[in-house]
Structures are given as structure tokens and as C-alpha cells.
Amino acid sequence: MKSATQIGTTMLLVLAVVLATALPVAAGALPDPKGEVLLVIKGAIRNTNVNGEAHFDRELLAGIGWTEIVTRTPWHEQDTVFEGVEAARVMEMVGARGDTIVALAANDYHVTIPVTDFAKHGVLLAMRIAGEDLTLRNKGPIWVIYPEEAKMPAGERAERMIWQLVELRIK
């Protein structure tokens, strides 16, 4: 028969193992990209993989969880299928700690977006449109898509739907 001390020690060891395997990704523990980097996230983030930044290739982004939305944009008169990853999940993965995001396009266009927009409006980081991969020629590699149902002024929604997205700076 085990003593109370032995039982207590065993329970503490079991608890330690359970907690160690249930903790979220530790700081600095993001996987390294293997392909072409499509998106760099920097600033107020906890989880990084390259020199204090989070670099994502298509495979890493898709691994977060692929989803699609059907919506209209100011550039599409009919419902259009966009596929990509939920922006809020990307923020969770990098451990974003700021209040605002400066989104930067390949052509140096930038826009400021509240971090809360991503979860509140179900924003998508789209990498496909109507079944085709987005490229620099067709507003890719990533296009920030707000669903038509987003409760915000139309002009504000359009301004924040930055295409040719290459970088997010969390402040």
C-alpha cells in the first residue's frame, strides 16, 4: 500500500505531464516556413519563428484551418467564394497583444485595422477566389476580406479590404 506522500507525489507528476501537454504553443515555437513566405507578422506578438517575427508560407497558413466565405465586395457585383484562413485564428497563433494592425501591401499601400475587427467581423485572409489561387496579378497572394454582413460603413469596409497583403504590424 502506498503512503499519502507517494500518492501525492504521483498525482503531482501526472498533473505536471497533463499541463505540459495541454499548454498552447510556447513563445518562439512557431514552425519554420518551408516554402515562399507570403505573410510576415511583426510587432507585439509572443510567438515567432524568424528573428522575432512570424513568417508564414501557404502551407503554414492553410494548416491553421482552411475556410471559405461567400460574399460580395465593392469589386464584385455577385456573390463570390473566397477561401483562406480566419484572421482571428492567425492572431491567436502568433499571440498578438496589440490593439491595432498596420496592414501593408506589396505596393506599400497600408491601412490601419483594429485587432478586434478580425474576430468581430469574421475577417478572412483569402488566398483563393472562385477556386483560383490569388497571385500578385489578381490581388494576392493574400486579400483581406470582410463579409458583406460586417456592421460598418461601406467605405470603411472597402478601405480595410487590402489586397496584395504581405505584412501585418501589430501595435
Salt bridges, closest charged atoms under 4 A:
GLU53 OE2 - LYS42 NZ 3.45
GLU53 OE1 - HIS55 NE2 2.78
ASP79 OD1 - ARG72 NE 3.05
GLU83 OE2 - ARG128 NE 3.45
ASP117 OD1 - HIS121 NE2 3.78
ASP117 OD2 - ARG160 NH1 2.50
ASP133 OD1 - ARG58 NH1 4.00
ASP133 OD1 - ARG128 NH1 2.66
GLU156 OE2 - ARG160 NH2 3.45
GLU167 OE1 - LYS42 NZ 3.71
GLU167 OE2 - ARG169 NE 2.36
